[in-house]
Amino acid sequence: MCNHIPTTEVQFTKLIEFRQAAYECLGKAWDAQFELTDAVILTPAANSFAELSLSPVFRCLWPSVYEAIQVGQPDREGLMRWYIAQIPSTPRPLLAGDHTAWPRLSAPTPRAEPSGRSLAGAYGGTSAHQDCG
């Protein structure tokens, strides 16, 4: 069974079309709203609107952040219809995993450091206390 994988150009064209259709649903202050949305998505821990205005994708002047919030009136129903239309109609794949209770003594498992932090990230898992610096 061979699945058709779209080319990068086809995927990029679909992304442009998606963004253009979403852009047309924004109403007043659409440029600032659109760039603010990008800034929110790409700024992992913004603590203020001022921080969002410093995002490289927010090319408007900083007062536009407040304008986007105050006067922006997006067509919420239109956006929701557009977003829902993007959900693939293909059935979900069945993903099976082995979760039996049999012991696997030779399998690598996370161990705790003396500090109490887990080393789960070292084995491909995630840890709530990962160093990011």
N, C-alpha and C positions, 0 to 999 in steps of 0.2 A: 504494500500500500504506500503510495507516494503522495505526500501532501504538497500542494502548491505553495511555495514560499514567495511572497511578492518581493520585487526588487526594492532596493533602497529608494530609487526614484519614485516608484509607485507609493511606497509608504510615506515619503516626504510630501508628495502631492496630496495624499489623503489628510495629512496633518495640516497642511495649508488650507485645504477646503474646510476642515473642521473648525479651525481657528477663525476663518473668515465668516462662517455661518454663525458662530458664537458671538463674534464682534458685532454683527448686524443686529443682535438682540439686546444690545446694551443701552441704547437710548442716549440721554444726556451724559456729557463727560466721558464718552466711550473710550477715548484714547487713554485717559488717566485710569479708568476702571480696568481696562485690559492690561495695562502695564502693572497696575497694582496687583492684579490677580497673579501675573507672572512673578512679581516680587514676593508675594506671600508663598507661592509654591517653591521658589528657589532660595528663600531665606529661612533656614531651619529654626532659628531662635531669635526672631526679632522681638524686642521688648517694647517698641513704640512705633508710631507712624513715621517718626523721623528716621529710624533705622531702615524702614522699608523704602523710604525715599532715597537712601544711599545705595540701594541695590543697583548693580550695573544694568539690569533690565528695565529699571524705572528711569526713563530718559526725560520725563517731564520735570518741571520745577517742583520743589518740595511742597508748596501750597496745594498743588494738584492732588496730593494724597487726600487732603481734607475735602477738596471739591468732589473727588470721586465718591466719597462716602456721603457727603451732604446732598448733592444734587443728582447723583446717579440713580436712575430708575430703570433697572434692567427688566426686560420682559421675562419674568420668572417662568411663566408657563411655556413660552417659546423655547427658552433655554432647556427646561426639563424635557420637553418633547424631543429636542435635538439630541440631548445626552442619552435619552432612552433609545433613540433610533440607532445609536452607535453600539449598543450591546449586541454581540454576535448572536445569531439565531441557531448556531450549531450547538448540539448537546455538549454538556461538559464531559471532559475526559474522565475516565475512571482511573484514579490513582490508588494503587494498592501498596501497602507497606507491611512489613513483618513486625507485628507488635505482640508477639507471643511472650509468655512469661518465662521461657526457658533461659537459664543463665548463659551468658556469653563471656566466659572468664578471660578470653584472650582479646576481647574487644576493647579499644581505647575508650576510657571514660574520663570525664572531667574530674580533677581533684582540686581540693581547696588549698589555697596558699595559706601561710601562717597568718596573713592579715585577715583571713576569712573570705576573701574574694574568690569567686569561682574562675577556673581557667577554661570554661566552656568555649569561649571564643577561639582558643588555640586548637580546638578539634572541629571547627566549622560551625559550632553552635553559637548561641548568643548569651551574653551575660548582661545583667542589669547594670553592672559597674565596670564598663570598659574604659580604658584610658584612651583619650582622644587627642593626646598631644604628643 
